[in-house]
């Protein structure tokens, strides 16, 4: 498994200026697709931390809906 880096360029003002940024992505192996499927297309909160010098722990959990009740009284 690898963390992939991709540089994106967005041109604006008729191509006069360029906005650049990096995009990092992690591929999910096929053996975990069934486990991850319920979370696809949902908003997730992410927490990333390092353990020691050689481990990265990424924790994803569903974001709670904190919007106010929109029903009329």
N, CA, C and O atoms as a GROMACS GRO file, in nm:
protein
  292
    1UNK      N    1   0.085  -0.116   0.000
    1UNK     CA    2   0.000   0.000   0.000
    1UNK      C    3   0.090   0.123   0.000
    1UNK      O    4   0.190   0.127   0.070
    2UNK      N    5   0.052   0.222  -0.080
    2UNK     CA    6   0.131   0.344  -0.090
    2UNK      C    7   0.042   0.466  -0.071
    2UNK      O    8  -0.077   0.464  -0.102
    3UNK      N    9   0.102   0.573  -0.021
    3UNK     CA   10   0.037   0.703  -0.021
    3UNK      C   11   0.080   0.771  -0.149
    3UNK      O   12   0.200   0.791  -0.172
    4UNK      N   13  -0.016   0.807  -0.232
    4UNK     CA   14   0.014   0.867  -0.362
    4UNK      C   15   0.005   1.018  -0.355
    4UNK      O   16  -0.083   1.073  -0.288
    5UNK      N   17   0.096   1.085  -0.424
    5UNK     CA   18   0.098   1.231  -0.429
    5UNK      C   19   0.072   1.275  -0.573
    5UNK      O   20   0.133   1.224  -0.667
    6UNK      N   21  -0.020   1.369  -0.588
    6UNK     CA   22  -0.052   1.422  -0.720
    6UNK      C   23  -0.058   1.573  -0.710
    6UNK      O   24  -0.119   1.627  -0.617
    7UNK      N   25   0.003   1.642  -0.803
    7UNK     CA   26  -0.002   1.787  -0.805
    7UNK      C   27  -0.108   1.831  -0.904
    7UNK      O   28  -0.111   1.784  -1.018
    8UNK      N   29  -0.196   1.920  -0.860
    8UNK     CA   30  -0.302   1.970  -0.946
    8UNK      C   31  -0.277   2.117  -0.977
    8UNK      O   32  -0.227   2.192  -0.894
    9UNK      N   33  -0.313   2.156  -1.098
    9UNK     CA   34  -0.301   2.294  -1.140
    9UNK      C   35  -0.436   2.341  -1.193
    9UNK      O   36  -0.495   2.277  -1.280
   10UNK      N   37  -0.483   2.451  -1.140
   10UNK     CA   38  -0.608   2.511  -1.186
   10UNK      C   39  -0.575   2.648  -1.244
   10UNK      O   40  -0.516   2.733  -1.176
   11UNK      N   41  -0.612   2.669  -1.367
   11UNK     CA   42  -0.587   2.798  -1.432
   11UNK      C   43  -0.710   2.886  -1.417
   11UNK      O   44  -0.824   2.839  -1.424
   12UNK      N   45  -0.687   3.016  -1.398
   12UNK     CA   46  -0.796   3.111  -1.389
   12UNK      C   47  -0.756   3.243  -1.451
   12UNK      O   48  -0.639   3.263  -1.486
   13UNK      N   49  -0.850   3.334  -1.466
   13UNK     CA   50  -0.832   3.462  -1.534
   13UNK      C   51  -0.786   3.442  -1.678
   13UNK      O   52  -0.691   3.505  -1.724
   14UNK      N   53  -0.854   3.352  -1.746
   14UNK     CA   54  -0.821   3.327  -1.886
   14UNK      C   55  -0.687   3.262  -1.906
   14UNK      O   56  -0.625   3.280  -2.011
   15UNK      N   57  -0.641   3.186  -1.809
   15UNK     CA   58  -0.513   3.115  -1.821
   15UNK      C   59  -0.393   3.198  -1.780
   15UNK      O   60  -0.279   3.153  -1.795
   16UNK      N   61  -0.416   3.319  -1.727
   16UNK     CA   62  -0.304   3.405  -1.688
   16UNK      C   63  -0.238   3.358  -1.559
   16UNK      O   64  -0.116   3.365  -1.546
   17UNK      N   65  -0.317   3.310  -1.466
   17UNK     CA   66  -0.264   3.268  -1.337
   17UNK      C   67  -0.293   3.121  -1.312
   17UNK      O   68  -0.385   3.063  -1.371
   18UNK      N   69  -0.213   3.061  -1.224
   18UNK     CA   70  -0.228   2.919  -1.193
   18UNK      C   71  -0.232   2.900  -1.042
   18UNK      O   72  -0.150   2.955  -0.970
   19UNK      N   73  -0.332   2.822  -0.996
   19UNK     CA   74  -0.342   2.783  -0.856
   19UNK      C   75  -0.296   2.638  -0.847
   19UNK      O   76  -0.354   2.552  -0.914
   20UNK      N   77  -0.193   2.609  -0.767
   20UNK     CA   78  -0.139   2.474  -0.755
   20UNK      C   79  -0.159   2.421  -0.613
   20UNK      O   80  -0.149   2.496  -0.515
   21UNK      N   81  -0.186   2.291  -0.604
   21UNK     CA   82  -0.196   2.228  -0.473
   21UNK      C   83  -0.164   2.080  -0.487
   21UNK      O   84  -0.169   2.024  -0.596
   22UNK      N   85  -0.131   2.017  -0.374
   22UNK     CA   86  -0.101   1.874  -0.371
   22UNK      C   87  -0.224   1.797  -0.323
   22UNK      O   88  -0.299   1.844  -0.238
   23UNK      N   89  -0.242   1.680  -0.379
   23UNK     CA   90  -0.351   1.591  -0.341
   23UNK      C   91  -0.288   1.458  -0.301
   23UNK      O   92  -0.218   1.396  -0.380
   24UNK      N   93  -0.313   1.414  -0.175
   24UNK     CA   94  -0.263   1.286  -0.128
   24UNK      C   95  -0.378   1.187  -0.123
   24UNK      O   96  -0.489   1.223  -0.084
   25UNK      N   97  -0.353   1.062  -0.163
   25UNK     CA   98  -0.458   0.960  -0.160
   25UNK      C   99  -0.400   0.826  -0.118
   25UNK      O  100  -0.282   0.797  -0.138
   26UNK      N  101  -0.487   0.745  -0.059
   26UNK     CA  102  -0.450   0.610  -0.015
   26UNK      C  103  -0.547   0.514  -0.079
   26UNK      O  104  -0.668   0.529  -0.064
   27UNK      N  105  -0.496   0.416  -0.149
   27UNK     CA  106  -0.582   0.314  -0.210
   27UNK      C  107  -0.627   0.212  -0.106
   27UNK      O  108  -0.551   0.176  -0.016
   28UNK      N  109  -0.750   0.165  -0.119
   28UNK     CA  110  -0.803   0.062  -0.029
   28UNK      C  111  -0.790  -0.073  -0.101
   28UNK      O  112  -0.846  -0.089  -0.210
   29UNK      N  113  -0.718  -0.170  -0.044
   29UNK     CA  114  -0.705  -0.301  -0.107
   29UNK      C  115  -0.840  -0.370  -0.123
   29UNK      O  116  -0.932  -0.346  -0.045
   30UNK      N  117  -0.852  -0.455  -0.224
   30UNK     CA  118  -0.976  -0.523  -0.256
   30UNK      C  119  -1.030  -0.605  -0.139
   30UNK      O  120  -1.152  -0.614  -0.122
   31UNK      N  121  -0.944  -0.663  -0.060
   31UNK     CA  122  -0.992  -0.748   0.050
   31UNK      C  123  -1.067  -0.668   0.158
   31UNK      O  124  -1.134  -0.728   0.241
   32UNK      N  125  -1.056  -0.534   0.157
   32UNK     CA  126  -1.126  -0.450   0.254
   32UNK      C  127  -1.248  -0.380   0.194
   32UNK      O  128  -1.314  -0.305   0.266
   33UNK      N  129  -1.279  -0.400   0.067
   33UNK     CA  130  -1.389  -0.330   0.003
   33UNK      C  131  -1.523  -0.357   0.070
   33UNK      O  132  -1.603  -0.264   0.086
   34UNK      N  133  -1.551  -0.480   0.109
   34UNK     CA  134  -1.678  -0.512   0.175
   34UNK      C  135  -1.689  -0.443   0.310
   34UNK      O  136  -1.798  -0.402   0.350
   35UNK      N  137  -1.578  -0.431   0.380
   35UNK     CA  138  -1.577  -0.366   0.511
   35UNK      C  139  -1.603  -0.216   0.499
   35UNK      O  140  -1.670  -0.157   0.583
   36UNK      N  141  -1.549  -0.154   0.394
   36UNK     CA  142  -1.556  -0.010   0.376
   36UNK      C  143  -1.686   0.033   0.307
   36UNK      O  144  -1.725   0.149   0.319
   37UNK      N  145  -1.752  -0.057   0.237
   37UNK     CA  146  -1.870  -0.024   0.155
   37UNK      C  147  -1.977   0.057   0.229
   37UNK      O  148  -2.030   0.150   0.169
   38UNK      N  149  -2.013   0.027   0.355
   38UNK     CA  150  -2.118   0.106   0.422
   38UNK      C  151  -2.082   0.254   0.439
   38UNK      O  152  -2.171   0.336   0.462
   39UNK      N  153  -1.956   0.290   0.429
   39UNK     CA  154  -1.913   0.428   0.452
   39UNK      C  155  -1.893   0.507   0.323
   39UNK      O  156  -1.867   0.627   0.329
   40UNK      N  157  -1.904   0.442   0.209
   40UNK     CA  158  -1.882   0.509   0.081
   40UNK      C  159  -1.993   0.612   0.058
   40UNK      O  160  -2.111   0.580   0.074
   41UNK      N  161  -1.957   0.733   0.020
   41UNK     CA  162  -2.053   0.838  -0.008
   41UNK      C  163  -2.103   0.912   0.114
   41UNK      O  164  -2.191   0.997   0.102
   42UNK      N  165  -2.050   0.883   0.232
   42UNK     CA  166  -2.092   0.950   0.355
   42UNK      C  167  -1.982   1.044   0.402
   42UNK      O  168  -1.864   1.025   0.370
   43UNK      N  169  -2.022   1.147   0.478
   43UNK     CA  170  -1.924   1.238   0.536
   43UNK      C  171  -1.855   1.169   0.653
   43UNK      O  172  -1.920   1.110   0.739
   44UNK      N  173  -1.722   1.177   0.654
   44UNK     CA  174  -1.644   1.112   0.758
   44UNK      C  175  -1.553   1.212   0.827
   44UNK      O  176  -1.501   1.304   0.763
   45UNK      N  177  -1.534   1.195   0.958
   45UNK     CA  178  -1.433   1.270   1.031
   45UNK      C  179  -1.306   1.188   1.030
   45UNK      O  180  -1.310   1.066   1.044
   46UNK      N  181  -1.192   1.256   1.014
   46UNK     CA  182  -1.064   1.185   1.004
   46UNK      C  183  -0.970   1.232   1.114
   46UNK      O  184  -0.961   1.351   1.144
   47UNK      N  185  -0.902   1.136   1.174
   47UNK     CA  186  -0.801   1.163   1.275
   47UNK      C  187  -0.675   1.087   1.234
   47UNK      O  188  -0.679   0.965   1.216
   48UNK      N  189  -0.564   1.159   1.219
   48UNK     CA  190  -0.438   1.097   1.177
   48UNK      C  191  -0.334   1.121   1.285
   48UNK      O  192  -0.317   1.233   1.332
   49UNK      N  193  -0.264   1.015   1.323
   49UNK     CA  194  -0.156   1.028   1.421
   49UNK      C  195  -0.046   0.930   1.388
   49UNK      O  196  -0.067   0.831   1.317
   50UNK      N  197   0.072   0.957   1.441
   50UNK     CA  198   0.184   0.867   1.421
   50UNK      C  199   0.212   0.795   1.551
   50UNK      O  200   0.200   0.852   1.660
   51UNK      N  201   0.250   0.670   1.539
   51UNK     CA  202   0.291   0.589   1.654
   51UNK      C  203   0.434   0.549   1.631
   51UNK      O  204   0.465   0.473   1.539
   52UNK      N  205   0.522   0.601   1.713
   52UNK     CA  206   0.663   0.574   1.693
   52UNK      C  207   0.713   0.646   1.570
   52UNK      O  208   0.659   0.750   1.532
   53UNK      N  209   0.814   0.590   1.507
   53UNK     CA  210   0.870   0.653   1.388
   53UNK      C  211   0.826   0.587   1.259
   53UNK      O  212   0.852   0.640   1.151
   54UNK      N  213   0.759   0.472   1.269
   54UNK     CA  214   0.731   0.399   1.146
   54UNK      C  215   0.584   0.361   1.127
   54UNK      O  216   0.554   0.280   1.040
   55UNK      N  217   0.491   0.418   1.206
   55UNK     CA  218   0.350   0.383   1.190
   55UNK      C  219   0.266   0.508   1.176
   55UNK      O  220   0.288   0.608   1.244
   56UNK      N  221   0.169   0.500   1.086
   56UNK     CA  222   0.068   0.605   1.070
   56UNK      C  223  -0.067   0.540   1.095
   56UNK      O  224  -0.098   0.436   1.036
   57UNK      N  225  -0.147   0.600   1.182
   57UNK     CA  226  -0.279   0.548   1.213
   57UNK      C  227  -0.383   0.649   1.164
   57UNK      O  228  -0.384   0.764   1.208
   58UNK      N  229  -0.470   0.605   1.072
   58UNK     CA  230  -0.576   0.689   1.019
   58UNK      C  231  -0.709   0.632   1.068
   58UNK      O  232  -0.742   0.517   1.039
   59UNK      N  233  -0.784   0.713   1.143
   59UNK     CA  234  -0.913   0.670   1.197
   59UNK      C  235  -1.022   0.752   1.130
   59UNK      O  236  -1.021   0.874   1.136
   60UNK      N  237  -1.117   0.682   1.067
   60UNK     CA  238  -1.232   0.746   1.002
   60UNK      C  239  -1.358   0.704   1.074
   60UNK      O  240  -1.378   0.586   1.102
   61UNK      N  241  -1.445   0.801   1.105
   61UNK     CA  242  -1.573   0.766   1.165
   61UNK      C  243  -1.680   0.856   1.107
   61UNK      O  244  -1.652   0.971   1.071
   62UNK      N  245  -1.804   0.806   1.096
   62UNK     CA  246  -1.911   0.885   1.037
   62UNK      C  247  -1.933   1.015   1.113
   62UNK      O  248  -1.929   1.019   1.236
   63UNK      N  249  -1.956   1.122   1.037
   63UNK     CA  250  -1.980   1.253   1.096
   63UNK      C  251  -2.123   1.259   1.144
   63UNK      O  252  -2.214   1.216   1.074
   64UNK      N  253  -2.143   1.312   1.264
   64UNK     CA  254  -2.277   1.325   1.320
   64UNK      C  255  -2.347   1.443   1.255
   64UNK      O  256  -2.285   1.546   1.227
   65UNK      N  257  -2.476   1.430   1.232
   65UNK     CA  258  -2.555   1.539   1.177
   65UNK      C  259  -2.595   1.630   1.292
   65UNK      O  260  -2.677   1.593   1.376
   66UNK      N  261  -2.537   1.750   1.296
   66UNK     CA  262  -2.563   1.842   1.407
   66UNK      C  263  -2.651   1.958   1.365
   66UNK      O  264  -2.665   2.055   1.439
   67UNK      N  265  -2.712   1.951   1.247
   67UNK     CA  266  -2.798   2.060   1.203
   67UNK      C  267  -2.926   2.062   1.285
   67UNK      O  268  -2.968   1.960   1.340
   68UNK      N  269  -2.986   2.178   1.293
   68UNK     CA  270  -3.109   2.196   1.372
   68UNK      C  271  -3.226   2.124   1.304
   68UNK      O  272  -3.223   2.099   1.183
   69UNK      N  273  -3.327   2.092   1.383
   69UNK     CA  274  -3.447   2.029   1.331
   69UNK      C  275  -3.519   2.126   1.238
   69UNK      O  276  -3.547   2.239   1.280
   70UNK      N  277  -3.547   2.088   1.117
   70UNK     CA  278  -3.606   2.179   1.018
   70UNK      C  279  -3.758   2.163   1.005
   70UNK      O  280  -3.819   2.226   0.920
   71UNK      N  281  -3.818   2.079   1.089
   71UNK     CA  282  -3.963   2.061   1.083
   71UNK      C  283  -4.036   2.180   1.143
   71UNK      O  284  -3.990   2.237   1.242
   72UNK      N  285  -4.148   2.217   1.083
   72UNK     CA  286  -4.228   2.327   1.136
   72UNK      C  287  -4.301   2.279   1.261
   72UNK      O  288  -4.342   2.163   1.268
   73UNK      N  289  -4.318   2.367   1.362
   73UNK     CA  290  -4.393   2.325   1.483
   73UNK      C  291  -4.540   2.310   1.458
   73UNK      O  292  -4.615   2.276   1.549
   0.00000   0.00000   0.00000
